[in-house]
Amino acid sequence: MRLVLGSGSPRRLELLATLGITPDDIRPPDIDEDPLPAEKPRDYCRRIARSKAEALVLADDEVALCADTTVALGRRILGKPADAGEAAQFLLSLSGRRHRVITAMAVKRGDRIWTADVVTAVKMKNLSDEELNAYLATDDWQGKAGGYAIQGPAGAFIPWIQGSYTGVMGLAVAEAAQLLKTAGYEAAR
């Protein structure tokens, strides 16, 4: 069985490696990731992960793993910021508050799709102007949901989480491993 990672995320590739898994191919699907009007964050994240899996065309001996991660502040979806200004807005809105990081995963084999999602509560400390500006200058916010990555310099802003650390990074490894196993794919040990 060949594994296709339906994501261009280097973090997801690193997280799969922690399971001893190296994908046979990487094929990020090109789908519309805009939220639907009034779509709730968890529903959005589930829909995007499933849409990514549905968009992939697989050979008979292939299984695909797709995922989506979003930051939710109440009902507001904080996706990947377009620029440093939007990243600053996201971080200021998260400063001193709890929020949720949702990672949804979809595994496709043949015409079947298995899904799971993990919701992690995250607390961000109050950010000073100096901390915010120094972080923005690192450019670490680029391509990150909510404008930050817990495994990078912004980890210093996160004193508390309840849930999956790897889910906040972009792939809940325990749940991903179980989905792959359910689809008949097990990493060679």
C-alpha positions as CSV (number, residue, x, y, z in Angstrom):
1,M,0.0,0.0,0.0
2,R,1.4,3.4,-1.0
3,L,0.7,6.5,1.1
4,V,-0.1,9.8,-0.5
5,L,0.2,12.9,1.7
6,G,-2.5,15.4,0.4
7,S,-0.7,18.4,1.9
8,G,2.3,20.6,1.2
9,S,2.8,21.3,4.9
10,P,6.4,20.6,6.0
11,R,5.0,20.2,9.6
12,R,2.7,17.4,8.6
13,L,5.6,15.7,6.9
14,E,7.6,16.0,10.1
15,L,4.8,14.7,12.2
16,L,4.3,11.7,10.0
17,A,8.0,11.0,10.4
18,T,7.4,10.7,14.2
19,L,5.3,7.7,13.4
20,G,8.0,6.2,11.2
21,I,6.0,7.1,8.1
22,T,7.5,8.6,4.9
23,P,4.8,9.2,2.3
24,D,5.4,7.7,-1.1
25,D,4.1,10.8,-2.8
26,I,3.0,14.3,-1.8
27,R,0.1,15.8,-3.7
28,P,-1.4,18.9,-2.2
29,P,-4.9,19.2,-3.8
30,D,-6.0,22.6,-5.2
31,I,-9.4,23.4,-3.6
32,D,-11.3,26.5,-2.6
33,E,-10.6,27.0,1.1
34,D,-12.9,30.0,1.6
35,P,-15.4,29.5,4.5
36,L,-19.1,29.4,3.6
37,P,-21.3,32.1,4.9
38,A,-22.0,31.6,8.7
39,E,-20.0,28.3,8.6
40,K,-18.9,27.3,12.1
41,P,-15.1,26.7,12.5
42,R,-15.3,22.9,13.2
43,D,-17.7,22.3,10.3
44,Y,-15.4,24.4,8.1
45,C,-12.3,22.4,9.1
46,R,-14.1,19.1,8.6
47,R,-15.4,20.1,5.2
48,I,-12.0,21.3,3.9
49,A,-10.2,18.1,5.0
50,R,-12.8,16.0,3.4
51,S,-12.8,18.1,0.2
52,K,-9.0,17.7,-0.1
53,A,-9.4,13.9,0.1
54,E,-12.3,14.0,-2.4
55,A,-10.1,16.0,-4.8
56,L,-7.3,13.4,-5.0
57,V,-7.4,10.8,-7.7
58,L,-5.7,7.6,-6.3
59,A,-4.5,4.4,-7.8
60,D,-5.9,1.1,-6.5
61,D,-2.8,0.6,-4.3
62,E,-2.8,4.1,-2.8
63,V,-4.2,5.6,0.4
64,A,-4.3,9.3,1.0
65,L,-4.0,11.4,4.2
66,C,-5.3,15.0,4.1
67,A,-5.8,17.5,6.9
68,D,-6.8,21.0,7.7
69,T,-6.0,23.1,10.7
70,T,-7.8,26.3,11.7
71,V,-7.8,28.7,14.7
72,A,-11.2,29.6,16.0
73,L,-11.9,32.5,18.3
74,G,-15.5,31.9,19.2
75,R,-17.3,31.5,15.9
76,R,-14.6,33.4,14.0
77,I,-12.2,31.5,11.7
78,L,-8.7,32.8,11.7
79,G,-7.0,31.3,8.7
80,K,-3.6,32.0,7.2
81,P,-3.0,35.8,7.3
82,A,-2.5,37.5,4.0
83,D,0.1,39.9,5.3
84,A,1.9,41.1,8.4
85,G,-1.0,43.5,9.1
86,E,-3.5,40.8,9.2
87,A,-1.2,38.6,11.3
88,A,-0.9,41.4,13.8
89,Q,-4.7,41.7,13.9
90,F,-5.1,38.0,14.5
91,L,-2.4,37.9,17.3
92,L,-3.9,41.0,19.0
93,S,-7.3,39.4,19.0
94,L,-5.8,36.2,20.5
95,S,-3.7,38.1,23.1
96,G,-4.7,37.2,26.6
97,R,-7.5,34.9,25.5
98,R,-8.3,31.3,25.1
99,H,-9.1,30.0,21.6
100,R,-9.5,26.6,19.9
101,V,-7.3,25.0,17.3
102,I,-9.1,22.5,15.2
103,T,-7.4,19.9,13.1
104,A,-9.6,17.7,10.9
105,M,-8.2,14.7,9.0
106,A,-9.5,12.6,6.2
107,V,-8.1,9.3,4.9
108,K,-9.2,8.1,1.5
109,R,-8.8,4.6,0.0
110,G,-10.8,3.7,-3.0
111,D,-14.2,5.3,-2.8
112,R,-14.2,5.3,1.1
113,I,-13.2,8.3,3.3
114,W,-12.7,8.1,7.0
115,T,-12.5,11.3,9.1
116,A,-11.6,12.5,12.5
117,D,-11.1,15.9,14.1
118,V,-9.4,17.1,17.3
119,V,-10.1,20.3,19.1
120,T,-7.5,21.7,21.4
121,A,-8.0,24.7,23.8
122,V,-5.1,27.1,23.7
123,K,-4.3,30.1,26.0
124,M,-2.2,32.9,24.6
125,K,-0.6,35.3,27.1
126,N,-1.0,39.0,26.9
127,L,1.3,40.2,24.2
128,S,3.3,43.4,24.6
129,D,3.9,45.6,21.5
130,E,7.6,44.6,21.7
131,E,6.8,40.9,21.7
132,L,4.3,41.3,18.8
133,N,6.6,43.4,16.6
134,A,9.6,41.1,17.3
135,Y,7.5,38.0,16.4
136,L,6.1,39.6,13.2
137,A,9.7,40.5,12.2
138,T,10.6,36.7,12.2
139,D,8.1,36.0,9.4
140,D,7.2,32.8,11.3
141,W,3.5,33.9,11.0
142,Q,3.5,33.3,7.3
143,G,1.3,30.4,6.1
144,K,0.2,29.6,9.7
145,A,-3.5,29.5,10.7
146,G,-4.1,32.3,13.3
147,G,-0.8,33.8,12.4
148,Y,1.3,31.6,14.7
149,A,3.0,28.2,15.1
150,I,3.2,26.7,18.6
151,Q,6.4,24.9,17.7
152,G,8.2,28.1,16.7
153,P,9.0,31.3,18.4
154,A,5.3,31.9,19.3
155,G,5.5,28.9,21.6
156,A,6.8,31.4,24.2
157,F,3.3,33.0,24.0
158,I,1.4,29.8,24.9
159,P,1.5,29.0,28.6
160,W,-1.3,26.4,28.5
161,I,-3.1,24.0,26.2
162,Q,-5.7,21.3,26.8
163,G,-5.7,18.7,24.1
164,S,-3.3,17.7,21.3
165,Y,0.0,19.5,20.9
166,T,0.6,17.8,17.5
167,G,-3.0,18.7,16.5
168,V,-2.1,22.4,17.1
169,M,1.0,21.8,14.9
170,G,-1.2,20.5,12.1
171,L,-1.7,16.8,12.5
172,A,-3.0,14.9,15.5
173,V,-0.6,12.0,15.2
174,A,-2.5,9.4,17.4
175,E,-5.7,10.0,15.5
176,A,-4.0,10.1,12.1
177,A,-2.3,6.7,12.9
178,Q,-5.7,5.2,13.8
179,L,-7.4,6.5,10.7
180,L,-4.6,5.1,8.5
181,K,-4.9,1.7,10.3
182,T,-8.6,1.7,9.8
183,A,-8.1,2.3,6.1
184,G,-5.7,-0.7,6.0
185,Y,-2.4,1.2,6.1
186,E,0.1,0.5,8.8
187,A,3.6,1.9,8.9
188,A,6.4,-0.7,8.5
189,R,8.2,-1.0,11.8
